[in-house]
Each structure stands twice: as structure tokens, then as C-alpha cells.
Amino acid sequence: MNNQYIRREVFCCETCHELKSFWEKEISKQTGYRELEEDRQGRSALRKLREEWKQRLEKRLGMLDNSDGKEKQANTVG
């Protein structure tokens, strides 16, 4: 009877090791996919274009704010 328990325990340990190995491989694959996707997004021109448009809009808003401020000063002085 003890032999049955030992066999089951050994089988369970082998199964646990296989499960652990399986999930480690899956996690490794997913990590690789995530890194490839991050690299692809990093090389994408979309991020650069968004940053350029953001800078253009900020400059435009800054110019509009400056022109409004100059008009108000001219109106108060004149």
C-alpha cells in the first residue's frame, strides 16, 4: 500500500514539474511578444508625429495668447 502512495506522489511531482515548465514557457512567449510589440511601437512614426503636432499646437496657442495679451495692453494704454 505504501508503494501506491509513493507512485502517486512521484507522478504528482512529475506532473507539477511539467505544469510549471509549461507555464514558464507560456510566460516566456508572452514576454517575448510584449517586447516585440513595444519595440514595434517605439519604431512607429505615430508617436513622433503626435509629439510634433503637440509642439505645433503649443506654439500656436502661445502665439495666440501673446497676441491677445498685446492687444489688451494696447487697449489699456491707448
PDB file of N, CA, C and O in Angstrom:
ATOM      1  N   MET A   1       0.816  -1.197   0.000  1.00  0.00           N
ATOM      2  CA  MET A   1       0.000   0.000   0.000  1.00  0.00           C
ATOM      3  C   MET A   1       0.859   1.260   0.000  1.00  0.00           C
ATOM      4  O   MET A   1       0.494   2.246  -0.640  1.00  0.00           O
ATOM      5  N   ASN A   2       1.949   1.253   0.676  1.00  0.00           N
ATOM      6  CA  ASN A   2       2.829   2.414   0.670  1.00  0.00           C
ATOM      7  C   ASN A   2       3.380   2.696  -0.728  1.00  0.00           C
ATOM      8  O   ASN A   2       3.586   3.851  -1.099  1.00  0.00           O
ATOM      9  N   ASN A   3       3.618   1.633  -1.499  1.00  0.00           N
ATOM     10  CA  ASN A   3       4.134   1.818  -2.848  1.00  0.00           C
ATOM     11  C   ASN A   3       3.161   2.618  -3.711  1.00  0.00           C
ATOM     12  O   ASN A   3       3.588   3.410  -4.551  1.00  0.00           O
ATOM     13  N   GLN A   4       1.880   2.422  -3.516  1.00  0.00           N
ATOM     14  CA  GLN A   4       0.892   3.166  -4.286  1.00  0.00           C
ATOM     15  C   GLN A   4       1.004   4.660  -3.997  1.00  0.00           C
ATOM     16  O   GLN A   4       0.939   5.483  -4.910  1.00  0.00           O
ATOM     17  N   TYR A   5       1.171   4.999  -2.738  1.00  0.00           N
ATOM     18  CA  TYR A   5       1.268   6.408  -2.378  1.00  0.00           C
ATOM     19  C   TYR A   5       2.541   7.034  -2.940  1.00  0.00           C
ATOM     20  O   TYR A   5       2.532   8.173  -3.408  1.00  0.00           O
ATOM     21  N   ILE A   6       3.615   6.290  -2.890  1.00  0.00           N
ATOM     22  CA  ILE A   6       4.873   6.805  -3.404  1.00  0.00           C
ATOM     23  C   ILE A   6       4.755   7.039  -4.905  1.00  0.00           C
ATOM     24  O   ILE A   6       5.202   8.068  -5.410  1.00  0.00           O
ATOM     25  N   ARG A   7       4.162   6.098  -5.611  1.00  0.00           N
ATOM     26  CA  ARG A   7       3.996   6.248  -7.049  1.00  0.00           C
ATOM     27  C   ARG A   7       3.153   7.478  -7.369  1.00  0.00           C
ATOM     28  O   ARG A   7       3.486   8.243  -8.274  1.00  0.00           O
ATOM     29  N   ARG A   8       2.090   7.663  -6.649  1.00  0.00           N
ATOM     30  CA  ARG A   8       1.233   8.824  -6.889  1.00  0.00           C
ATOM     31  C   ARG A   8       1.979  10.118  -6.593  1.00  0.00           C
ATOM     32  O   ARG A   8       1.860  11.112  -7.309  1.00  0.00           O
ATOM     33  N   GLU A   9       2.739  10.070  -5.529  1.00  0.00           N
ATOM     34  CA  GLU A   9       3.496  11.265  -5.179  1.00  0.00           C
ATOM     35  C   GLU A   9       4.519  11.589  -6.256  1.00  0.00           C
ATOM     36  O   GLU A   9       4.668  12.752  -6.631  1.00  0.00           O
ATOM     37  N   VAL A  10       5.216  10.599  -6.752  1.00  0.00           N
ATOM     38  CA  VAL A  10       6.200  10.795  -7.811  1.00  0.00           C
ATOM     39  C   VAL A  10       5.486  11.294  -9.063  1.00  0.00           C
ATOM     40  O   VAL A  10       5.953  12.226  -9.718  1.00  0.00           O
ATOM     41  N   PHE A  11       4.363  10.678  -9.394  1.00  0.00           N
ATOM     42  CA  PHE A  11       3.595  11.106 -10.553  1.00  0.00           C
ATOM     43  C   PHE A  11       3.134  12.546 -10.383  1.00  0.00           C
ATOM     44  O   PHE A  11       3.186  13.334 -11.328  1.00  0.00           O
ATOM     45  N   CYS A  12       2.690  12.889  -9.195  1.00  0.00           N
ATOM     46  CA  CYS A  12       2.236  14.250  -8.927  1.00  0.00           C
ATOM     47  C   CYS A  12       3.395  15.231  -9.076  1.00  0.00           C
ATOM     48  O   CYS A  12       3.229  16.304  -9.656  1.00  0.00           O
ATOM     49  N   CYS A  13       4.529  14.880  -8.573  1.00  0.00           N
ATOM     50  CA  CYS A  13       5.683  15.775  -8.686  1.00  0.00           C
ATOM     51  C   CYS A  13       6.081  15.949 -10.145  1.00  0.00           C
ATOM     52  O   CYS A  13       6.407  17.056 -10.574  1.00  0.00           O
ATOM     53  N   GLU A  14       6.055  14.856 -10.910  1.00  0.00           N
ATOM     54  CA  GLU A  14       6.380  14.971 -12.326  1.00  0.00           C
ATOM     55  C   GLU A  14       5.358  15.844 -13.032  1.00  0.00           C
ATOM     56  O   GLU A  14       5.715  16.665 -13.877  1.00  0.00           O
ATOM     57  N   THR A  15       4.084  15.670 -12.688  1.00  0.00           N
ATOM     58  CA  THR A  15       3.032  16.469 -13.297  1.00  0.00           C
ATOM     59  C   THR A  15       3.184  17.931 -12.907  1.00  0.00           C
ATOM     60  O   THR A  15       3.015  18.821 -13.741  1.00  0.00           O
ATOM     61  N   CYS A  16       3.497  18.176 -11.662  1.00  0.00           N
ATOM     62  CA  CYS A  16       3.696  19.556 -11.204  1.00  0.00           C
ATOM     63  C   CYS A  16       4.865  20.197 -11.943  1.00  0.00           C
ATOM     64  O   CYS A  16       4.797  21.359 -12.343  1.00  0.00           O
ATOM     65  N   HIS A  17       5.923  19.441 -12.117  1.00  0.00           N
ATOM     66  CA  HIS A  17       7.089  19.965 -12.840  1.00  0.00           C
ATOM     67  C   HIS A  17       6.717  20.271 -14.284  1.00  0.00           C
ATOM     68  O   HIS A  17       7.126  21.293 -14.833  1.00  0.00           O
ATOM     69  N   GLU A  18       5.935  19.376 -14.900  1.00  0.00           N
ATOM     70  CA  GLU A  18       5.513  19.608 -16.282  1.00  0.00           C
ATOM     71  C   GLU A  18       4.628  20.841 -16.379  1.00  0.00           C
ATOM     72  O   GLU A  18       4.774  21.644 -17.301  1.00  0.00           O
ATOM     73  N   LEU A  19       3.712  20.990 -15.433  1.00  0.00           N
ATOM     74  CA  LEU A  19       2.847  22.170 -15.427  1.00  0.00           C
ATOM     75  C   LEU A  19       3.657  23.444 -15.235  1.00  0.00           C
ATOM     76  O   LEU A  19       3.441  24.442 -15.922  1.00  0.00           O
ATOM     77  N   LYS A  20       4.585  23.397 -14.300  1.00  0.00           N
ATOM     78  CA  LYS A  20       5.439  24.557 -14.057  1.00  0.00           C
ATOM     79  C   LYS A  20       6.241  24.891 -15.306  1.00  0.00           C
ATOM     80  O   LYS A  20       6.351  26.057 -15.685  1.00  0.00           O
ATOM     81  N   SER A  21       6.795  23.875 -15.940  1.00  0.00           N
ATOM     82  CA  SER A  21       7.571  24.082 -17.155  1.00  0.00           C
ATOM     83  C   SER A  21       6.702  24.665 -18.266  1.00  0.00           C
ATOM     84  O   SER A  21       7.122  25.575 -18.980  1.00  0.00           O
ATOM     85  N   PHE A  22       5.483  24.133 -18.408  1.00  0.00           N
ATOM     86  CA  PHE A  22       4.563  24.626 -19.422  1.00  0.00           C
ATOM     87  C   PHE A  22       4.269  26.106 -19.219  1.00  0.00           C
ATOM     88  O   PHE A  22       4.357  26.893 -20.162  1.00  0.00           O
ATOM     89  N   TRP A  23       3.919  26.490 -17.989  1.00  0.00           N
ATOM     90  CA  TRP A  23       3.564  27.890 -17.734  1.00  0.00           C
ATOM     91  C   TRP A  23       4.766  28.813 -17.833  1.00  0.00           C
ATOM     92  O   TRP A  23       4.621  29.965 -18.241  1.00  0.00           O
ATOM     93  N   GLU A  24       5.938  28.339 -17.472  1.00  0.00           N
ATOM     94  CA  GLU A  24       7.137  29.160 -17.650  1.00  0.00           C
ATOM     95  C   GLU A  24       7.387  29.434 -19.128  1.00  0.00           C
ATOM     96  O   GLU A  24       7.785  30.538 -19.501  1.00  0.00           O
ATOM     97  N   LYS A  25       7.154  28.426 -19.971  1.00  0.00           N
ATOM     98  CA  LYS A  25       7.310  28.622 -21.418  1.00  0.00           C
ATOM     99  C   LYS A  25       6.272  29.609 -21.939  1.00  0.00           C
ATOM    100  O   LYS A  25       6.592  30.482 -22.745  1.00  0.00           O
ATOM    101  N   GLU A  26       5.035  29.473 -21.481  1.00  0.00           N
ATOM    102  CA  GLU A  26       3.975  30.382 -21.925  1.00  0.00           C
ATOM    103  C   GLU A  26       4.283  31.818 -21.508  1.00  0.00           C
ATOM    104  O   GLU A  26       4.114  32.748 -22.297  1.00  0.00           O
ATOM    105  N   ILE A  27       4.731  31.996 -20.278  1.00  0.00           N
ATOM    106  CA  ILE A  27       5.083  33.333 -19.798  1.00  0.00           C
ATOM    107  C   ILE A  27       6.242  33.895 -20.613  1.00  0.00           C
ATOM    108  O   ILE A  27       6.257  35.077 -20.956  1.00  0.00           O
ATOM    109  N   SER A  28       7.203  33.043 -20.916  1.00  0.00           N
ATOM    110  CA  SER A  28       8.347  33.478 -21.726  1.00  0.00           C
ATOM    111  C   SER A  28       7.888  33.921 -23.117  1.00  0.00           C
ATOM    112  O   SER A  28       8.354  34.938 -23.632  1.00  0.00           O
ATOM    113  N   LYS A  29       6.969  33.152 -23.727  1.00  0.00           N
ATOM    114  CA  LYS A  29       6.449  33.524 -25.045  1.00  0.00           C
ATOM    115  C   LYS A  29       5.733  34.871 -24.982  1.00  0.00           C
ATOM    116  O   LYS A  29       5.959  35.743 -25.821  1.00  0.00           O
ATOM    117  N   GLN A  30       4.872  35.033 -23.985  1.00  0.00           N
ATOM    118  CA  GLN A  30       4.116  36.278 -23.859  1.00  0.00           C
ATOM    119  C   GLN A  30       5.040  37.462 -23.613  1.00  0.00           C
ATOM    120  O   GLN A  30       4.810  38.552 -24.138  1.00  0.00           O
ATOM    121  N   THR A  31       6.077  37.256 -22.823  1.00  0.00           N
ATOM    122  CA  THR A  31       7.049  38.319 -22.578  1.00  0.00           C
ATOM    123  C   THR A  31       7.748  38.704 -23.879  1.00  0.00           C
ATOM    124  O   THR A  31       7.970  39.883 -24.154  1.00  0.00           O
ATOM    125  N   GLY A  32       8.090  37.695 -24.674  1.00  0.00           N
ATOM    126  CA  GLY A  32       8.715  37.963 -25.967  1.00  0.00           C
ATOM    127  C   GLY A  32       7.789  38.737 -26.893  1.00  0.00           C
ATOM    128  O   GLY A  32       8.217  39.680 -27.559  1.00  0.00           O
ATOM    129  N   TYR A  33       6.505  38.337 -26.936  1.00  0.00           N
ATOM    130  CA  TYR A  33       5.528  39.047 -27.767  1.00  0.00           C
ATOM    131  C   TYR A  33       5.384  40.498 -27.311  1.00  0.00           C
ATOM    132  O   TYR A  33       5.322  41.412 -28.133  1.00  0.00           O
ATOM    133  N   ARG A  34       5.332  40.700 -25.989  1.00  0.00           N
ATOM    134  CA  ARG A  34       5.180  42.055 -25.455  1.00  0.00           C
ATOM    135  C   ARG A  34       6.385  42.918 -25.807  1.00  0.00           C
ATOM    136  O   ARG A  34       6.228  44.078 -26.189  1.00  0.00           O
ATOM    137  N   GLU A  35       7.572  42.365 -25.683  1.00  0.00           N
ATOM    138  CA  GLU A  35       8.781  43.120 -26.013  1.00  0.00           C
ATOM    139  C   GLU A  35       8.827  43.469 -27.500  1.00  0.00           C
ATOM    140  O   GLU A  35       9.217  44.576 -27.870  1.00  0.00           O
ATOM    141  N   LEU A  36       8.426  42.519 -28.354  1.00  0.00           N
ATOM    142  CA  LEU A  36       8.387  42.805 -29.791  1.00  0.00           C
ATOM    143  C   LEU A  36       7.390  43.919 -30.101  1.00  0.00           C
ATOM    144  O   LEU A  36       7.664  44.794 -30.922  1.00  0.00           O
ATOM    145  N   GLU A  37       6.237  43.883 -29.442  1.00  0.00           N
ATOM    146  CA  GLU A  37       5.218  44.908 -29.667  1.00  0.00           C
ATOM    147  C   GLU A  37       5.703  46.279 -29.187  1.00  0.00           C
ATOM    148  O   GLU A  37       5.487  47.283 -29.865  1.00  0.00           O
ATOM    149  N   GLU A  38       6.351  46.326 -28.035  1.00  0.00           N
ATOM    150  CA  GLU A  38       6.893  47.588 -27.530  1.00  0.00           C
ATOM    151  C   GLU A  38       7.969  48.126 -28.475  1.00  0.00           C
ATOM    152  O   GLU A  38       8.041  49.331 -28.717  1.00  0.00           O
ATOM    153  N   ASP A  39       8.792  47.242 -29.000  1.00  0.00           N
ATOM    154  CA  ASP A  39       9.827  47.659 -29.945  1.00  0.00           C
ATOM    155  C   ASP A  39       9.190  48.205 -31.221  1.00  0.00           C
ATOM    156  O   ASP A  39       9.620  49.230 -31.750  1.00  0.00           O
ATOM    157  N   ARG A  40       8.163  47.512 -31.709  1.00  0.00           N
ATOM    158  CA  ARG A  40       7.471  47.957 -32.916  1.00  0.00           C
ATOM    159  C   ARG A  40       6.836  49.325 -32.707  1.00  0.00           C
ATOM    160  O   ARG A  40       6.918  50.193 -33.576  1.00  0.00           O
ATOM    161  N   GLN A  41       6.206  49.512 -31.558  1.00  0.00           N
ATOM    162  CA  GLN A  41       5.596  50.806 -31.267  1.00  0.00           C
ATOM    163  C   GLN A  41       6.645  51.893 -31.115  1.00  0.00           C
ATOM    164  O   GLN A  41       6.410  53.043 -31.487  1.00  0.00           O
ATOM    165  N   GLY A  42       7.804  51.534 -30.570  1.00  0.00           N
ATOM    166  CA  GLY A  42       8.890  52.500 -30.421  1.00  0.00           C
ATOM    167  C   GLY A  42       9.422  52.971 -31.764  1.00  0.00           C
ATOM    168  O   GLY A  42       9.835  54.123 -31.900  1.00  0.00           O
ATOM    169  N   ARG A  43       9.416  52.087 -32.759  1.00  0.00           N
ATOM    170  CA  ARG A  43       9.888  52.450 -34.084  1.00  0.00           C
ATOM    171  C   ARG A  43       8.797  53.122 -34.911  1.00  0.00           C
ATOM    172  O   ARG A  43       9.064  53.647 -35.992  1.00  0.00           O
ATOM    173  N   SER A  44       7.594  53.103 -34.410  1.00  0.00           N
ATOM    174  CA  SER A  44       6.474  53.672 -35.155  1.00  0.00           C
ATOM    175  C   SER A  44       6.613  55.184 -35.278  1.00  0.00           C
ATOM    176  O   SER A  44       7.087  55.848 -34.357  1.00  0.00           O
ATOM    177  N   ALA A  45       6.203  55.717 -36.410  1.00  0.00           N
ATOM    178  CA  ALA A  45       6.272  57.157 -36.637  1.00  0.00           C
ATOM    179  C   ALA A  45       5.111  57.874 -35.969  1.00  0.00           C
ATOM    180  O   ALA A  45       5.143  59.095 -35.816  1.00  0.00           O
ATOM    181  N   LEU A  46       4.094  57.135 -35.572  1.00  0.00           N
ATOM    182  CA  LEU A  46       2.912  57.758 -34.992  1.00  0.00           C
ATOM    183  C   LEU A  46       3.240  58.548 -33.727  1.00  0.00           C
ATOM    184  O   LEU A  46       2.745  59.661 -33.547  1.00  0.00           O
ATOM    185  N   ARG A  47       4.054  57.993 -32.868  1.00  0.00           N
ATOM    186  CA  ARG A  47       4.422  58.689 -31.628  1.00  0.00           C
ATOM    187  C   ARG A  47       5.163  59.988 -31.944  1.00  0.00           C
ATOM    188  O   ARG A  47       4.922  61.020 -31.319  1.00  0.00           O
ATOM    189  N   LYS A  48       6.063  59.920 -32.919  1.00  0.00           N
ATOM    190  CA  LYS A  48       6.825  61.113 -33.306  1.00  0.00           C
ATOM    191  C   LYS A  48       5.903  62.172 -33.905  1.00  0.00           C
ATOM    192  O   LYS A  48       6.030  63.360 -33.606  1.00  0.00           O
ATOM    193  N   LEU A  49       4.973  61.729 -34.755  1.00  0.00           N
ATOM    194  CA  LEU A  49       4.031  62.677 -35.351  1.00  0.00           C
ATOM    195  C   LEU A  49       3.155  63.345 -34.300  1.00  0.00           C
ATOM    196  O   LEU A  49       2.905  64.549 -34.362  1.00  0.00           O
ATOM    197  N   ARG A  50       2.699  62.569 -33.350  1.00  0.00           N
ATOM    198  CA  ARG A  50       1.880  63.151 -32.278  1.00  0.00           C
ATOM    199  C   ARG A  50       2.652  64.189 -31.491  1.00  0.00           C
ATOM    200  O   ARG A  50       2.115  65.241 -31.144  1.00  0.00           O
ATOM    201  N   GLU A  51       3.912  63.895 -31.210  1.00  0.00           N
ATOM    202  CA  GLU A  51       4.741  64.846 -30.467  1.00  0.00           C
ATOM    203  C   GLU A  51       4.955  66.125 -31.269  1.00  0.00           C
ATOM    204  O   GLU A  51       4.908  67.225 -30.717  1.00  0.00           O
ATOM    205  N   GLU A  52       5.193  65.980 -32.580  1.00  0.00           N
ATOM    206  CA  GLU A  52       5.370  67.167 -33.420  1.00  0.00           C
ATOM    207  C   GLU A  52       4.104  68.017 -33.454  1.00  0.00           C
ATOM    208  O   GLU A  52       4.177  69.241 -33.346  1.00  0.00           O
ATOM    209  N   TRP A  53       2.956  67.386 -33.601  1.00  0.00           N
ATOM    210  CA  TRP A  53       1.696  68.131 -33.625  1.00  0.00           C
ATOM    211  C   TRP A  53       1.426  68.795 -32.278  1.00  0.00           C
ATOM    212  O   TRP A  53       0.901  69.908 -32.222  1.00  0.00           O
ATOM    213  N   LYS A  54       1.781  68.118 -31.211  1.00  0.00           N
ATOM    214  CA  LYS A  54       1.607  68.700 -29.882  1.00  0.00           C
ATOM    215  C   LYS A  54       2.454  69.966 -29.750  1.00  0.00           C
ATOM    216  O   LYS A  54       1.984  70.983 -29.239  1.00  0.00           O
ATOM    217  N   GLN A  55       3.701  69.900 -30.214  1.00  0.00           N
ATOM    218  CA  GLN A  55       4.574  71.071 -30.152  1.00  0.00           C
ATOM    219  C   GLN A  55       4.030  72.201 -31.022  1.00  0.00           C
ATOM    220  O   GLN A  55       4.061  73.363 -30.615  1.00  0.00           O
ATOM    221  N   ARG A  56       3.534  71.875 -32.208  1.00  0.00           N
ATOM    222  CA  ARG A  56       2.963  72.899 -33.079  1.00  0.00           C
ATOM    223  C   ARG A  56       1.759  73.578 -32.430  1.00  0.00           C
ATOM    224  O   ARG A  56       1.626  74.801 -32.472  1.00  0.00           O
ATOM    225  N   LEU A  57       0.893  72.775 -31.834  1.00  0.00           N
ATOM    226  CA  LEU A  57      -0.288  73.346 -31.179  1.00  0.00           C
ATOM    227  C   LEU A  57       0.098  74.222 -29.998  1.00  0.00           C
ATOM    228  O   LEU A  57      -0.502  75.274 -29.776  1.00  0.00           O
ATOM    229  N   GLU A  58       1.100  73.787 -29.241  1.00  0.00           N
ATOM    230  CA  GLU A  58       1.544  74.594 -28.110  1.00  0.00           C
ATOM    231  C   GLU A  58       2.117  75.927 -28.589  1.00  0.00           C
ATOM    232  O   GLU A  58       1.858  76.969 -27.986  1.00  0.00           O
ATOM    233  N   LYS A  59       2.886  75.896 -29.663  1.00  0.00           N
ATOM    234  CA  LYS A  59       3.424  77.148 -30.215  1.00  0.00           C
ATOM    235  C   LYS A  59       2.294  78.049 -30.687  1.00  0.00           C
ATOM    236  O   LYS A  59       2.294  79.255 -30.441  1.00  0.00           O
ATOM    237  N   ARG A  60       1.331  77.440 -31.368  1.00  0.00           N
ATOM    238  CA  ARG A  60       0.187  78.209 -31.889  1.00  0.00           C
ATOM    239  C   ARG A  60      -0.596  78.848 -30.749  1.00  0.00           C
ATOM    240  O   ARG A  60      -0.951  80.025 -30.812  1.00  0.00           O
ATOM    241  N   LEU A  61      -0.863  78.065 -29.706  1.00  0.00           N
ATOM    242  CA  LEU A  61      -1.581  78.617 -28.558  1.00  0.00           C
ATOM    243  C   LEU A  61      -0.764  79.705 -27.878  1.00  0.00           C
ATOM    244  O   LEU A  61      -1.312  80.713 -27.431  1.00  0.00           O
ATOM    245  N   GLY A  62       0.545  79.500 -27.801  1.00  0.00           N
ATOM    246  CA  GLY A  62       1.410  80.525 -27.216  1.00  0.00           C
ATOM    247  C   GLY A  62       1.381  81.810 -28.015  1.00  0.00           C
ATOM    248  O   GLY A  62       1.359  82.900 -27.444  1.00  0.00           O
ATOM    249  N   MET A  63       1.381  81.690 -29.344  1.00  0.00           N
ATOM    250  CA  MET A  63       1.316  82.876 -30.198  1.00  0.00           C
ATOM    251  C   MET A  63      -0.025  83.576 -30.027  1.00  0.00           C
ATOM    252  O   MET A  63      -0.073  84.805 -29.970  1.00  0.00           O
ATOM    253  N   LEU A  64      -1.105  82.822 -29.946  1.00  0.00           N
ATOM    254  CA  LEU A  64      -2.430  83.419 -29.770  1.00  0.00           C
ATOM    255  C   LEU A  64      -2.538  84.115 -28.418  1.00  0.00           C
ATOM    256  O   LEU A  64      -3.109  85.201 -28.320  1.00  0.00           O
ATOM    257  N   ASP A  65      -1.993  83.494 -27.381  1.00  0.00           N
ATOM    258  CA  ASP A  65      -2.017  84.108 -26.058  1.00  0.00           C
ATOM    259  C   ASP A  65      -1.208  85.400 -26.050  1.00  0.00           C
ATOM    260  O   ASP A  65      -1.629  86.392 -25.456  1.00  0.00           O
ATOM    261  N   ASN A  66      -0.049  85.393 -26.709  1.00  0.00           N
ATOM    262  CA  ASN A  66       0.784  86.593 -26.763  1.00  0.00           C
ATOM    263  C   ASN A  66       0.094  87.714 -27.524  1.00  0.00           C
ATOM    264  O   ASN A  66       0.157  88.874 -27.116  1.00  0.00           O
ATOM    265  N   SER A  67      -0.565  87.375 -28.629  1.00  0.00           N
ATOM    266  CA  SER A  67      -1.239  88.422 -29.410  1.00  0.00           C
ATOM    267  C   SER A  67      -2.422  88.987 -28.629  1.00  0.00           C
ATOM    268  O   SER A  67      -2.685  90.187 -28.709  1.00  0.00           O
ATOM    269  N   ASP A  68      -3.131  88.167 -27.886  1.00  0.00           N
ATOM    270  CA  ASP A  68      -4.239  88.653 -27.056  1.00  0.00           C
ATOM    271  C   ASP A  68      -3.715  89.560 -25.944  1.00  0.00           C
ATOM    272  O   ASP A  68      -4.319  90.584 -25.627  1.00  0.00           O
ATOM    273  N   GLY A  69      -2.600  89.174 -25.368  1.00  0.00           N
ATOM    274  CA  GLY A  69      -2.011  89.990 -24.310  1.00  0.00           C
ATOM    275  C   GLY A  69      -1.541  91.330 -24.828  1.00  0.00           C
ATOM    276  O   GLY A  69      -1.694  92.333 -24.129  1.00  0.00           O
ATOM    277  N   LYS A  70      -0.969  91.395 -26.033  1.00  0.00           N
ATOM    278  CA  LYS A  70      -0.504  92.652 -26.623  1.00  0.00           C
ATOM    279  C   LYS A  70      -1.685  93.556 -26.951  1.00  0.00           C
ATOM    280  O   LYS A  70      -1.605  94.771 -26.766  1.00  0.00           O
ATOM    281  N   GLU A  71      -2.798  92.966 -27.446  1.00  0.00           N
ATOM    282  CA  GLU A  71      -3.980  93.761 -27.764  1.00  0.00           C
ATOM    283  C   GLU A  71      -4.574  94.370 -26.501  1.00  0.00           C
ATOM    284  O   GLU A  71      -5.007  95.523 -26.511  1.00  0.00           O
ATOM    285  N   LYS A  72      -4.597  93.617 -25.433  1.00  0.00           N
ATOM    286  CA  LYS A  72      -5.148  94.134 -24.173  1.00  0.00           C
ATOM    287  C   LYS A  72      -4.263  95.275 -23.644  1.00  0.00           C
ATOM    288  O   LYS A  72      -4.774  96.275 -23.141  1.00  0.00           O
ATOM    289  N   GLN A  73      -2.940  95.123 -23.759  1.00  0.00           N
ATOM    290  CA  GLN A  73      -2.038  96.181 -23.313  1.00  0.00           C
ATOM    291  C   GLN A  73      -2.216  97.429 -24.165  1.00  0.00           C
ATOM    292  O   GLN A  73      -2.195  98.547 -23.652  1.00  0.00           O
ATOM    293  N   ALA A  74      -2.394  97.231 -25.478  1.00  0.00           N
ATOM    294  CA  ALA A  74      -2.577  98.379 -26.370  1.00  0.00           C
ATOM    295  C   ALA A  74      -3.881  99.099 -26.059  1.00  0.00           C
ATOM    296  O   ALA A  74      -3.947 100.326 -26.126  1.00  0.00           O
ATOM    297  N   ASN A  75      -4.904  98.350 -25.724  1.00  0.00           N
ATOM    298  CA  ASN A  75      -6.205  98.949 -25.402  1.00  0.00           C
ATOM    299  C   ASN A  75      -6.159  99.709 -24.076  1.00  0.00           C
ATOM    300  O   ASN A  75      -6.803 100.748 -23.941  1.00  0.00           O
ATOM    301  N   THR A  76      -5.416  99.211 -23.114  1.00  0.00           N
ATOM    302  CA  THR A  76      -5.346  99.894 -21.815  1.00  0.00           C
ATOM    303  C   THR A  76      -4.451 101.116 -21.895  1.00  0.00           C
ATOM    304  O   THR A  76      -4.714 102.103 -21.207  1.00  0.00           O
ATOM    305  N   VAL A  77      -3.415 101.091 -22.699  1.00  0.00           N
ATOM    306  CA  VAL A  77      -2.502 102.216 -22.861  1.00  0.00           C
ATOM    307  C   VAL A  77      -3.178 103.302 -23.700  1.00  0.00           C
ATOM    308  O   VAL A  77      -3.067 104.483 -23.370  1.00  0.00           O
ATOM    309  N   GLY A  78      -3.871 102.932 -24.770  1.00  0.00           N
ATOM    310  CA  GLY A  78      -4.447 103.877 -25.719  1.00  0.00           C
ATOM    311  C   GLY A  78      -5.748 104.378 -25.298  1.00  0.00           C
ATOM    312  O   GLY A  78      -6.356 105.185 -26.001  1.00  0.00           O
TER     313      GLY A  78
END
